[in-house]
Amino acid sequence: MALDIRRFIQRFVEEAADHLPRLRAGVGALEQGKADKERINELFRSAHTLKGSSRMLKLAPITAIAHSTEELLSAFRDGSQAPSSASIGLLYEATDALADLVSQLAQGATPDALPDADPALCQALEAAASGERVDTAAETTPSPPTPQPATPLPITPQSTALSPSTPPPEPPVKRNNIAATPTASSALTLSDTVRVRMDRLDDVIRLMGEVLSGHHHLHTLVEQAQGLEKNLPEAHRSVMHAFTRELKDSVLSHDALMSDLHERALQMRMLPLGVVLDPLAQMARELAQSLGKRVDCRVRGSEIELDRQLIDRLSDPLIHLLRNALDHGLEPPDERQAAGKPPRGQLSIEAWQDGNWVVVEMRDDGAGIHLEAIRQKALAKQLLTEEQLSALSDQETLELIFLPGFSTKSMITDFSGRGVGMDVVKRTMMDELSGDIQVASDPGKGTRFTLRLPLSLAMMRVLLVKSGDTTLGVTAPHVAELVECSADNFIDAAGQPTLILRNEFVPVVNLAELLELPSSPASPTNVLLLVVHQRQQKLALIVDALVDERDMVIKPLPDHLRYLPLVSGMVTQGRNALVSLLHVPALLERAKRHAQPILRSAEPTDQPHRVLVVDDSLNTREIEKDVLEAWGYQVTLAENGRDGLNKALAETFDAVLTDVEMPVMDGFALTARLRENDLYRHKPIIIITSREKEADRQRGMEVGADAYIVKGSFDQNNLVETLKALLG
């Protein structure tokens, strides 16, 4: 992948504007005899950074001078040479030369237009580093050297009045081709940028959030004023009405202004994803080379902007994924050629914006993730039993790689396969970044990781709900919908109240009971349900009321409260009343533990019947599984018709339950394909769907279904009795 140098020139100029004053101040300190180890280390790091950054951008003159400067400073650092007037003069010359070249870049010069580095200056710096005598005057004038030995260059009295905040005056030595060069502070013109420390910018954004939260309280004051107006005597209402109207108009006019001001403050902290993504391409090539592999890494979407807070935390997860792609995914060249692939692997990192979210996808064309290897490793590490593994769909099996300590790598190295990394990636994405990560793999063709995260964590849309006497918040990205319905619409699924919502079983839990909070008496008529989701998993929470919905400033939890798994942050309401934000992924896990299936007394059998449940809805699969397991059946899950067909042909099941509307292959096609196989020609197949039309029922019977159950009238006892009758 060709590097677009122009995009990074301005960033390099800004970086050099930091390092050049440090070099000047440091050289001035050396001139005053303050040659302590830390001072020299700081100078060395600045020169080294300039060398490395310029080399990446192919700024050869800057690289050459910075390298020679680094050589001399390295000699100072290891003690092989001591600073002298001559060597300090050379450092001043090198700093001037670097400042001149950077200034030309700042004024629009292209890398090819930069003049070559002065070879005499570079040689003099390296000669000083090796301990040879240095005579800068002799090197910079055409006249032959005098027979007198080299004497230290005179130092002007002004050079002793240096301070780190002001560049030192130039020493009285001749410059190499840079006569009358202005100092770095006057030569570097950065008219369109200002560098601000991150902590100061964070303070501005935090204070703007506080102002915005305080401003919203004015709406409450307007409502109070309107209420007060109604209670006043008729003679005073006109005056109060005028005041209330003016107050309301003022608050409304400032609403847009305050929101715009806070949004612009947040934009100042936005950075392009290229800060993280672009270095990964070079890293991929270097790491692949160390593994004896070859890879082409393509990066797209580097211009997408993200909050600096998120970018800082995104780097480690991406590096983990990159290392795994190179070590686990991409094969060596000979293996790729044997498999009919080109010897050079392909790795793509692509980012795009999806509403208020940013999606980052890393894809490789390697060997993919082999499900059988995952199952064997899970059994070896005793993470799951064979029965639990057989009940998992292919996607659920694939996601076992996110368990702590899980690795399919047989040998532990310092590169990957250490049993750490993927669980850290998932925890970082979900807990710290309020995002999500998904994995997809096609054996022999490659693997794809998709990271989804919000544009910013500073402000998000929040729904405030009332549960008993407690107000709680949920971020809008985790809210699927609000539903008001009668409790009579709930069905019983293995002891779990369940709502059938658009062809999907959604478990219902009272939020107050789930959080062990005091609850209000249940409404005799309708209940309000807040349906939350994380990827395919959904949960309907019974709440008492919707309090508010608006963009709110998210406050992170203080250190002493970060152990609380169910709370992800805080928001303020009214007069600085704190409201807890619920962490939806942890809430879903708690709901699973909260709903224990009621075990039925099934007839004792030597070998339980094995049932395959096929449905694209995770909730529906899990609920049907709970119902059947409560009656003693052994259940295996599949997420679509193709997955179900593959599992049915790989193992033998006594019965199959399938939905109709599924991706890849629907339930009608699955039933027809199973009936073509001798193993399932006479096995019970039950279709469970939301399609109520008689034509759909007839089609189900025509393709070979033994029973057709409509989800709208779903009853677990009816399902179990039907299954018992078909199994005999």
MARFI-14693 format. One record per residue (C-alpha): residue number from 1; x, y, z. Coordinates in pm, whole numbers. Example, Ala and Ser with C-alpha at 12.3 -4.5 7.8 and 13.67 -1.06 7.14 Angstrom:
REM residues 2
SITE  nr     px     py     pz
SITE   1   1230   -450    780
SITE   2   1367   -106    714
This chain:
REM residues 728
SITE  nr     px     py     pz
SITE   1      0      0      0
SITE   2    151    332   -107
SITE   3    175    587    173
SITE   4     20    923     97
SITE   5    304   1145    223
SITE   6    115   1471    186
SITE   7   -140   1380    449
SITE   8    129   1350    714
SITE   9    356   1645    632
SITE  10    157   1894    841
SITE  11    149   1653   1134
SITE  12    528   1615   1111
SITE  13    572   1993   1103
SITE  14    365   2026   1420
SITE  15    566   1749   1585
SITE  16    892   1915   1486
SITE  17    765   2243   1632
SITE  18    767   2065   1967
SITE  19   1106   1900   1936
SITE  20   1315   2182   1786
SITE  21   1269   2421   2081
SITE  22   1358   2134   2312
SITE  23   1676   2074   2116
SITE  24   1771   2441   2132
SITE  25   1697   2470   2503
SITE  26   1882   2146   2574
SITE  27   2190   2246   2376
SITE  28   2187   2577   2562
SITE  29   2181   2389   2891
SITE  30   2479   2179   2778
SITE  31   2659   2498   2690
SITE  32   2612   2615   3049
SITE  33   2762   2293   3180
SITE  34   2430   2130   3277
SITE  35   2510   1805   3104
SITE  36   2312   1573   3332
SITE  37   2208   1231   3207
SITE  38   1835   1306   3184
SITE  39   1900   1623   2983
SITE  40   2108   1430   2730
SITE  41   1846   1154   2715
SITE  42   1578   1411   2636
SITE  43   1789   1559   2355
SITE  44   1858   1211   2218
SITE  45   1486   1122   2219
SITE  46   1396   1440   2031
SITE  47   1660   1377   1763
SITE  48   1559   1011   1742
SITE  49   1190   1100   1701
SITE  50   1267   1349   1424
SITE  51   1482   1091   1249
SITE  52   1218    817   1269
SITE  53    927   1037   1164
SITE  54   1116   1193    874
SITE  55   1237    855    754
SITE  56    877    727    731
SITE  57    789   1031    521
SITE  58   1105    997    308
SITE  59   1239   1339    413
SITE  60   1598   1236    345
SITE  61   1777   1567    429
SITE  62   1607   1588    769
SITE  63   1675   1220    832
SITE  64   2045   1259    753
SITE  65   2099   1559    982
SITE  66   1888   1410   1263
SITE  67   2081   1083   1236
SITE  68   2420   1256   1263
SITE  69   2291   1464   1554
SITE  70   2169   1147   1721
SITE  71   2515    990   1680
SITE  72   2681   1278   1866
SITE  73   2418   1279   2140
SITE  74   2456    901   2172
SITE  75   2827    951   2236
SITE  76   2740   1204   2508
SITE  77   2489    961   2656
SITE  78   2720    660   2681
SITE  79   3005    877   2811
SITE  80   3248    811   2527
SITE  81   3254   1184   2452
SITE  82   3200   1495   2663
SITE  83   3032   1812   2538
SITE  84   3278   2074   2419
SITE  85   3243   2418   2269
SITE  86   3309   2280   1921
SITE  87   3056   1995   1950
SITE  88   2796   2226   2101
SITE  89   2848   2463   1810
SITE  90   2783   2173   1573
SITE  91   2461   2093   1756
SITE  92   2350   2452   1715
SITE  93   2425   2431   1343
SITE  94   2233   2105   1313
SITE  95   1932   2253   1494
SITE  96   1939   2556   1263
SITE  97   1957   2332    958
SITE  98   1666   2120   1079
SITE  99   1462   2432   1156
SITE 100   1525   2567    807
SITE 101   1414   2243    639
SITE 102   1102   2212    857
SITE 103   1021   2577    785
SITE 104   1029   2506    413
SITE 105    786   2220    463
SITE 106    558   2444    669
SITE 107    553   2694    382
SITE 108    435   2430    135
SITE 109    755   2279     -3
SITE 110    732   1918   -118
SITE 111    977   1656     13
SITE 112   1148   1638   -329
SITE 113   1203   2015   -326
SITE 114   1408   2013     -5
SITE 115   1781   2083    -51
SITE 116   2024   1804     27
SITE 117   2170   1783    374
SITE 118   2511   1953    408
SITE 119   2757   1661    396
SITE 120   3026   1866    574
SITE 121   2795   1923    871
SITE 122   2695   1556    889
SITE 123   3058   1446    868
SITE 124   3160   1694   1135
SITE 125   2887   1568   1371
SITE 126   2986   1205   1320
SITE 127   3356   1291   1353
SITE 128   3283   1459   1685
SITE 129   3093   1149   1793
SITE 130   3395    928   1717
SITE 131   3634   1159   1903
SITE 132   3811   1319   1610
SITE 133   3914   1680   1633
SITE 134   3652   1927   1509
SITE 135   3733   2261   1351
SITE 136   3409   2407   1222
SITE 137   3576   2718   1084
SITE 138   3809   2505    877
SITE 139   3520   2299    750
SITE 140   3312   2597    645
SITE 141   3575   2813    470
SITE 142   3769   2735    152
SITE 143   4103   2860    291
SITE 144   4344   2596    413
SITE 145   4365   2536    787
SITE 146   4624   2715    990
SITE 147   4901   2506   1144
SITE 148   4783   2603   1493
SITE 149   4594   2341   1691
SITE 150   4221   2374   1712
SITE 151   4109   2599   1993
SITE 152   3774   2606   2163
SITE 153   3524   2838   1997
SITE 154   3454   3154   2200
SITE 155   3121   3165   2383
SITE 156   2943   3497   2405
SITE 157   2830   3621   2746
SITE 158   2467   3626   2629
SITE 159   2468   3248   2601
SITE 160   2466   3211   2978
SITE 161   2128   3379   3007
SITE 162   1933   3093   2853
SITE 163   1602   2961   2977
SITE 164   1402   2665   2856
SITE 165   1122   2891   2738
SITE 166   1335   3104   2504
SITE 167   1564   2975   2230
SITE 168   1934   3047   2297
SITE 169   2111   3301   2081
SITE 170   2320   3160   1804
SITE 171   2682   3092   1901
SITE 172   2950   3278   1709
SITE 173   3033   3003   1468
SITE 174   2994   3002   1095
SITE 175   2690   2821    956
SITE 176   2695   2572    672
SITE 177   2492   2725    388
SITE 178   2237   2877    626
SITE 179   2365   3226    684
SITE 180   2112   3463    832
SITE 181   1871   3177    897
SITE 182   1599   3289   1138
SITE 183   1544   3098   1456
SITE 184   1292   2816   1472
SITE 185   1039   3025   1656
SITE 186   1024   3285   1380
SITE 187   1076   3047   1090
SITE 188    800   2798   1173
SITE 189    468   2954   1075
SITE 190    174   2738   1186
SITE 191   -103   2982   1120
SITE 192   -388   2732   1105
SITE 193   -318   2517   1410
SITE 194   -270   2558   1782
SITE 195   -140   2276   2000
SITE 196   -331   2234   2324
SITE 197   -260   1989   2603
SITE 198   -519   1712   2624
SITE 199   -595   1766   2992
SITE 200   -687   2130   2922
SITE 201   -913   2027   2635
SITE 202  -1075   1762   2854
SITE 203  -1142   2026   3119
SITE 204  -1313   2251   2862
SITE 205  -1535   1965   2742
SITE 206  -1616   1859   3097
SITE 207  -1710   2214   3197
SITE 208  -1920   2254   2883
SITE 209  -2104   1937   2979
SITE 210  -2172   2076   3325
SITE 211  -2301   2401   3175
SITE 212  -2529   2207   2938
SITE 213  -2666   1995   3222
SITE 214  -2728   2303   3433
SITE 215  -2896   2480   3145
SITE 216  -3146   2196   3101
SITE 217  -3265   2258   3458
SITE 218  -3402   2591   3335
SITE 219  -3679   2398   3159
SITE 220  -3792   2278   3501
SITE 221  -3797   2636   3623
SITE 222  -4017   2735   3328
SITE 223  -4264   2459   3420
SITE 224  -4262   2575   3782
SITE 225  -4325   2934   3672
SITE 226  -4619   2821   3458
SITE 227  -4763   2634   3755
SITE 228  -4713   2934   3980
SITE 229  -4894   3155   3728
SITE 230  -5207   2941   3751
SITE 231  -5219   2975   4130
SITE 232  -5183   3355   4136
SITE 233  -5479   3592   4170
SITE 234  -5625   3709   3842
SITE 235  -5484   4062   3887
SITE 236  -5123   3936   3893
SITE 237  -5145   3670   3625
SITE 238  -5077   3901   3331
SITE 239  -4744   4016   3478
SITE 240  -4644   3659   3566
SITE 241  -4754   3536   3225
SITE 242  -4530   3792   3052
SITE 243  -4237   3690   3272
SITE 244  -4296   3319   3209
SITE 245  -4320   3371   2832
SITE 246  -3997   3575   2823
SITE 247  -3819   3315   3038
SITE 248  -3938   3033   2813
SITE 249  -3834   3215   2494
SITE 250  -3492   3286   2642
SITE 251  -3440   2922   2744
SITE 252  -3550   2790   2405
SITE 253  -3327   3035   2217
SITE 254  -3028   2923   2421
SITE 255  -3101   2551   2377
SITE 256  -2965   2534   2023
SITE 257  -2675   2762   2110
SITE 258  -2569   2551   2409
SITE 259  -2596   2225   2215
SITE 260  -2397   2368   1925
SITE 261  -2129   2500   2158
SITE 262  -2088   2164   2329
SITE 263  -2084   1981   1995
SITE 264  -1808   2210   1866
SITE 265  -1611   2152   2186
SITE 266  -1637   1777   2127
SITE 267  -1525   1819   1766
SITE 268  -1199   1972   1889
SITE 269  -1116   1635   2046
SITE 270  -1200   1437   1733
SITE 271   -908   1279   1548
SITE 272   -894   1084   1222
SITE 273   -876    707   1263
SITE 274   -563    718   1051
SITE 275   -372    797   1371
SITE 276   -435    434   1470
SITE 277   -502    255   1141
SITE 278   -222    380    917
SITE 279     68    259   1137
SITE 280    -94    -86   1143
SITE 281    -11   -136    774
SITE 282    362    -95    836
SITE 283    337   -304   1152
SITE 284    161   -581    959
SITE 285    441   -602    703
SITE 286    713   -609    969
SITE 287    540   -868   1187
SITE 288    460  -1087    886
SITE 289    825  -1076    781
SITE 290    932  -1187   1130
SITE 291    696  -1487   1093
SITE 292    825  -1578    749
SITE 293    503  -1466    582
SITE 294    416  -1204    322
SITE 295    115   -977    342
SITE 296    -42   -683    164
SITE 297   -226   -464    414
SITE 298   -486   -222    279
SITE 299   -635     52    497
SITE 300   -952    241    407
SITE 301  -1154    499    596
SITE 302   -861    664    774
SITE 303  -1035    999    740
SITE 304  -1326    892    965
SITE 305  -1307   1094   1288
SITE 306  -1349    958   1638
SITE 307  -1322   1097   1989
SITE 308   -961   1101   2111
SITE 309  -1070    913   2426
SITE 310  -1191    624   2210
SITE 311   -889    629   1980
SITE 312   -652    598   2277
SITE 313   -831    280   2394
SITE 314   -882    134   2046
SITE 315   -514     85   1970
SITE 316   -453   -221   2189
SITE 317   -757   -420   2066
SITE 318   -660   -358   1703
SITE 319   -302   -469   1767
SITE 320   -432   -787   1933
SITE 321   -650   -859   1629
SITE 322   -364   -783   1390
SITE 323   -127  -1021   1568
SITE 324   -389  -1297   1569
SITE 325   -461  -1246   1199
SITE 326    -92  -1277   1113
SITE 327    -11  -1565   1347
SITE 328   -334  -1769   1351
SITE 329   -497  -1669   1024
SITE 330   -256  -1615    737
SITE 331    -68  -1925    624
SITE 332    300  -1944    518
SITE 333    358  -1889    143
SITE 334    408  -2259     65
SITE 335     85  -2359    239
SITE 336   -105  -2087     56
SITE 337     27  -2201   -280
SITE 338    -63  -2561   -197
SITE 339   -418  -2445   -123
SITE 340   -439  -2259   -455
SITE 341   -393  -1914   -303
SITE 342   -137  -1647   -397
SITE 343    171  -1663   -172
SITE 344    112  -1310    -45
SITE 345   -174  -1285    204
SITE 346   -432  -1010    198
SITE 347   -528   -813    510
SITE 348   -776   -527    494
SITE 349   -867   -277    765
SITE 350  -1169    -67    676
SITE 351  -1366    193    872
SITE 352  -1694    366    795
SITE 353  -1955    569    979
SITE 354  -2299    424   1044
SITE 355  -2519    694   1196
SITE 356  -2379    778   1538
SITE 357  -2155    472   1526
SITE 358  -1818    394   1372
SITE 359  -1754     46   1235
SITE 360  -1400    -91   1198
SITE 361  -1360   -419   1012
SITE 362  -1043   -629    993
SITE 363  -1054   -906    734
SITE 364   -794  -1161    620
SITE 365   -792  -1430    351
SITE 366   -621  -1690    568
SITE 367   -716  -2036    688
SITE 368  -1013  -1921    895
SITE 369  -1110  -2051   1237
SITE 370  -1181  -2422   1253
SITE 371  -1479  -2497   1475
SITE 372  -1361  -2846   1564
SITE 373  -1036  -2704   1701
SITE 374  -1239  -2466   1917
SITE 375  -1454  -2751   2049
SITE 376  -1153  -2967   2129
SITE 377   -978  -2682   2310
SITE 378  -1294  -2601   2508
SITE 379  -1318  -2964   2618
SITE 380   -947  -2984   2700
SITE 381   -967  -2672   2917
SITE 382  -1295  -2796   3071
SITE 383  -1474  -2475   2976
SITE 384  -1783  -2666   2858
SITE 385  -1911  -3022   2856
SITE 386  -1978  -3222   2541
SITE 387  -2353  -3177   2587
SITE 388  -2317  -2800   2621
SITE 389  -2097  -2785   2311
SITE 390  -2338  -2990   2103
SITE 391  -2616  -2746   2193
SITE 392  -2425  -2446   2059
SITE 393  -2476  -2305   1710
SITE 394  -2172  -2252   1486
SITE 395  -2171  -1881   1565
SITE 396  -2191  -1944   1939
SITE 397  -1907  -2195   1909
SITE 398  -1701  -1941   1719
SITE 399  -1748  -1685   1995
SITE 400  -1587  -1915   2250
SITE 401  -1258  -1757   2141
SITE 402  -1357  -1457   2355
SITE 403  -1350  -1664   2676
SITE 404  -1062  -1579   2915
SITE 405   -757  -1796   2860
SITE 406   -887  -1945   2534
SITE 407   -644  -2004   2248
SITE 408   -632  -2265   1973
SITE 409   -258  -2210   1937
SITE 410    -75  -2523   2049
SITE 411    246  -2343   2143
SITE 412    268  -2034   2362
SITE 413    498  -1767   2221
SITE 414    559  -1401   2282
SITE 415    375  -1326   1959
SITE 416     34  -1481   2018
SITE 417   -126  -1792   2159
SITE 418    -59  -1678   2516
SITE 419   -422  -1729   2615
SITE 420   -468  -1356   2660
SITE 421   -588  -1103   2413
SITE 422   -925  -1189   2266
SITE 423  -1105  -1173   2601
SITE 424   -930   -840   2663
SITE 425  -1046   -717   2322
SITE 426  -1408   -805   2399
SITE 427  -1395   -657   2748
SITE 428  -1240   -335   2618
SITE 429  -1496   -301   2341
SITE 430  -1801   -371   2556
SITE 431  -1709   -235   2898
SITE 432  -1475     56   2824
SITE 433  -1591    168   2479
SITE 434  -1963     84   2509
SITE 435  -1931    -93   2177
SITE 436  -1949   -443   2037
SITE 437  -1735   -696   1852
SITE 438  -1845   -973   1614
SITE 439  -1649  -1248   1446
SITE 440  -1726  -1438   1127
SITE 441  -1513  -1706    967
SITE 442  -1519  -1923    659
SITE 443  -1274  -2216    692
SITE 444  -1013  -2198    420
SITE 445  -1121  -1851    308
SITE 446  -1055  -1618    599
SITE 447  -1185  -1443    910
SITE 448  -1358  -1111    970
SITE 449  -1372   -914   1295
SITE 450  -1619   -624   1310
SITE 451  -1585   -361   1582
SITE 452  -1871   -120   1641
SITE 453  -1833    177   1874
SITE 454  -1998    517   1933
SITE 455  -1854    838   1793
SITE 456  -1804    974   2143
SITE 457  -1854    868   2502
SITE 458  -1887   1225   2629
SITE 459  -2252   1270   2525
SITE 460  -2512   1013   2420
SITE 461  -2887    983   2382
SITE 462  -3026    851   2710
SITE 463  -3369    721   2814
SITE 464  -3458    781   3179
SITE 465  -3713    540   3325
SITE 466  -3876    500   3662
SITE 467  -3861    166   3841
SITE 468  -4032    186   4178
SITE 469  -3895    497   4345
SITE 470  -3566    486   4151
SITE 471  -3480    667   3828
SITE 472  -3241    478   3600
SITE 473  -3091    549   3258
SITE 474  -3022    339   2948
SITE 475  -2820    465   2650
SITE 476  -3030    478   2333
SITE 477  -2806    247   2122
SITE 478  -2905    -39   2354
SITE 479  -3278     40   2337
SITE 480  -3477   -151   2074
SITE 481  -3822     -8   2151
SITE 482  -4084     80   2414
SITE 483  -4394   -139   2421
SITE 484  -4714    -99   2619
SITE 485  -4924   -412   2639
SITE 486  -5139   -621   2869
SITE 487  -4976   -878   3093
SITE 488  -5229  -1125   2950
SITE 489  -5023  -1126   2629
SITE 490  -4732  -1297   2807
SITE 491  -4683  -1668   2760
SITE 492  -4512  -1908   2998
SITE 493  -4190  -2058   2862
SITE 494  -4025  -2292   3115
SITE 495  -4141  -2067   3397
SITE 496  -4020  -1751   3223
SITE 497  -4279  -1487   3121
SITE 498  -4226  -1426   2750
SITE 499  -4359  -1179   2494
SITE 500  -4395  -1274   2129
SITE 501  -4274   -965   1947
SITE 502  -4268   -979   1566
SITE 503  -4188  -1347   1524
SITE 504  -3947  -1348   1818
SITE 505  -3970  -1473   2175
SITE 506  -3852  -1201   2415
SITE 507  -3816  -1288   2787
SITE 508  -3986  -1043   3025
SITE 509  -3835   -941   3360
SITE 510  -3942   -679   3612
SITE 511  -3652   -433   3632
SITE 512  -3705   -363   4002
SITE 513  -3699   -735   4083
SITE 514  -3393   -791   3866
SITE 515  -3202   -517   4049
SITE 516  -3354   -609   4387
SITE 517  -3510   -264   4426
SITE 518  -3839   -179   4601
SITE 519  -4112   -217   4339
SITE 520  -4444    -42   4304
SITE 521  -4773   -240   4294
SITE 522  -4836   -393   3952
SITE 523  -5081   -216   3723
SITE 524  -5404   -414   3682
SITE 525  -5427   -324   3312
SITE 526  -5124   -252   3094
SITE 527  -4750   -268   3161
SITE 528  -4474    -59   3002
SITE 529  -4186   -262   2858
SITE 530  -3842   -125   2777
SITE 531  -3693   -368   2524
SITE 532  -3312   -359   2540
SITE 533  -3074   -550   2317
SITE 534  -2713   -641   2267
SITE 535  -2658   -774   1916
SITE 536  -2919  -1052   1870
SITE 537  -3006  -1089   2236
SITE 538  -3315   -904   2366
SITE 539  -3480   -853   2702
SITE 540  -3810   -679   2789
SITE 541  -3786   -488   3118
SITE 542  -4104   -394   3303
SITE 543  -4073    -28   3410
SITE 544  -4321    210   3571
SITE 545  -4278    518   3352
SITE 546  -4066    692   3089
SITE 547  -3920   1002   3259
SITE 548  -3720   1167   2980
SITE 549  -3530   1112   2657
SITE 550  -3255   1349   2543
SITE 551  -2883   1387   2476
SITE 552  -2703   1382   2809
SITE 553  -2343   1422   2927
SITE 554  -2204   1088   3045
SITE 555  -1995   1105   3362
SITE 556  -1753    817   3422
SITE 557  -1773    629   3748
SITE 558  -1522    728   4015
SITE 559  -1251    474   4089
SITE 560  -1416    340   4406
SITE 561  -1736    253   4213
SITE 562  -1588     94   3901
SITE 563  -1633   -253   4044
SITE 564  -2012   -223   3995
SITE 565  -2085   -444   3691
SITE 566  -2439   -320   3629
SITE 567  -2354     52   3614
SITE 568  -2159    200   3322
SITE 569  -2171    569   3415
SITE 570  -2378    851   3560
SITE 571  -2588   1139   3429
SITE 572  -2735   1435   3615
SITE 573  -3102   1523   3640
SITE 574  -3265   1834   3779
SITE 575  -3060   2003   4048
SITE 576  -2755   1779   4005
SITE 577  -2933   1461   4109
SITE 578  -2720   1165   3993
SITE 579  -2882    889   3788
SITE 580  -2712    554   3726
SITE 581  -2673    433   3368
SITE 582  -2741     61   3336
SITE 583  -2478   -152   3162
SITE 584  -2699   -354   2927
SITE 585  -2457   -645   2852
SITE 586  -2420   -712   3225
SITE 587  -2797   -672   3270
SITE 588  -2861   -942   3008
SITE 589  -2621  -1180   3183
SITE 590  -2791  -1115   3517
SITE 591  -3132  -1181   3361
SITE 592  -3009  -1520   3237
SITE 593  -2907  -1619   3588
SITE 594  -3226  -1471   3733
SITE 595  -3456  -1685   3517
SITE 596  -3399  -2044   3625
SITE 597  -3608  -2290   3421
SITE 598  -3865  -2491   3615
SITE 599  -3778  -2859   3577
SITE 600  -4072  -3082   3490
SITE 601  -4101  -3444   3587
SITE 602  -4023  -3617   3263
SITE 603  -4063  -3989   3225
SITE 604  -3733  -4162   3302
SITE 605  -3556  -4284   2992
SITE 606  -3219  -4449   2943
SITE 607  -3135  -4216   2656
SITE 608  -3302  -3871   2632
SITE 609  -3444  -3774   2296
SITE 610  -3220  -3542   2094
SITE 611  -3395  -3241   1939
SITE 612  -3255  -2991   1686
SITE 613  -3395  -2637   1720
SITE 614  -3346  -2411   1415
SITE 615  -3426  -2038   1440
SITE 616  -3243  -1720   1343
SITE 617  -3356  -1541   1663
SITE 618  -3121  -1600   1956
SITE 619  -3398  -1533   2207
SITE 620  -3636  -1778   2041
SITE 621  -3370  -2050   2026
SITE 622  -3282  -2004   2392
SITE 623  -3642  -2003   2512
SITE 624  -3739  -2314   2313
SITE 625  -3422  -2479   2443
SITE 626  -3518  -2396   2804
SITE 627  -3867  -2535   2754
SITE 628  -3745  -2862   2604
SITE 629  -3460  -2913   2850
SITE 630  -3706  -2857   3137
SITE 631  -3889  -3166   3009
SITE 632  -3575  -3376   2979
SITE 633  -3487  -3336   2611
SITE 634  -3130  -3291   2489
SITE 635  -3126  -2984   2262
SITE 636  -2888  -2864   1989
SITE 637  -2928  -2517   1835
SITE 638  -2881  -2392   1480
SITE 639  -2912  -2031   1363
SITE 640  -3043  -2077   1007
SITE 641  -3159  -2343    767
SITE 642  -2816  -2413    623
SITE 643  -2664  -2446    970
SITE 644  -2951  -2674   1071
SITE 645  -2910  -2895    765
SITE 646  -2537  -2933    822
SITE 647  -2589  -3031   1185
SITE 648  -2872  -3269   1102
SITE 649  -2652  -3451    849
SITE 650  -2349  -3455   1078
SITE 651  -2541  -3601   1375
SITE 652  -2861  -3795   1427
SITE 653  -3158  -3623   1595
SITE 654  -3490  -3768   1701
SITE 655  -3690  -3455   1606
SITE 656  -3642  -3113   1442
SITE 657  -3812  -2784   1534
SITE 658  -3772  -2506   1279
SITE 659  -3879  -2150   1208
SITE 660  -3979  -2045    854
SITE 661  -3835  -1698    795
SITE 662  -3456  -1736    819
SITE 663  -3158  -1615    615
SITE 664  -2955  -1847    387
SITE 665  -3223  -2121    388
SITE 666  -3582  -2092    519
SITE 667  -3775  -2354    714
SITE 668  -3974  -2483    417
SITE 669  -3656  -2554    221
SITE 670  -3493  -2716    525
SITE 671  -3792  -2945    580
SITE 672  -3796  -3048    214
SITE 673  -3419  -3122    216
SITE 674  -3448  -3330    534
SITE 675  -3731  -3535    391
SITE 676  -3505  -3625     96
SITE 677  -3261  -3789    340
SITE 678  -3333  -4145    452
SITE 679  -3241  -4063    814
SITE 680  -3514  -3799    841
SITE 681  -3776  -3938    606
SITE 682  -3993  -4040    901
SITE 683  -3851  -3829   1188
SITE 684  -4086  -3569   1345
SITE 685  -4041  -3216   1203
SITE 686  -4238  -2931   1368
SITE 687  -4263  -2585   1216
SITE 688  -4300  -2299   1469
SITE 689  -4365  -1968   1295
SITE 690  -4561  -1643   1312
SITE 691  -4719  -1707    969
SITE 692  -5089  -1767   1030
SITE 693  -5221  -1790    673
SITE 694  -5377  -2116    566
SITE 695  -5163  -2112    251
SITE 696  -4848  -2117    463
SITE 697  -4989  -2399    675
SITE 698  -5068  -2598    361
SITE 699  -4720  -2541    222
SITE 700  -4568  -2663    549
SITE 701  -4765  -2983    526
SITE 702  -4674  -3026    159
SITE 703  -4298  -3011    223
SITE 704  -4335  -3274    495
SITE 705  -4389  -3104    833
SITE 706  -4568  -3318   1093
SITE 707  -4702  -3020   1290
SITE 708  -4747  -2647   1235
SITE 709  -4753  -2423   1547
SITE 710  -4821  -2049   1524
SITE 711  -4612  -1842   1765
SITE 712  -4899  -1607   1838
SITE 713  -5086  -1894   2004
SITE 714  -4772  -2063   2138
SITE 715  -4819  -2272   2450
SITE 716  -4529  -2471   2592
SITE 717  -4755  -2754   2707
SITE 718  -4899  -2781   2356
SITE 719  -4546  -2801   2212
SITE 720  -4436  -3066   2458
SITE 721  -4753  -3273   2413
SITE 722  -4718  -3252   2034
SITE 723  -4356  -3362   2052
SITE 724  -4440  -3649   2286
SITE 725  -4716  -3769   2055
SITE 726  -4490  -3759   1747
SITE 727  -4206  -3936   1922
SITE 728  -4445  -4204   2045
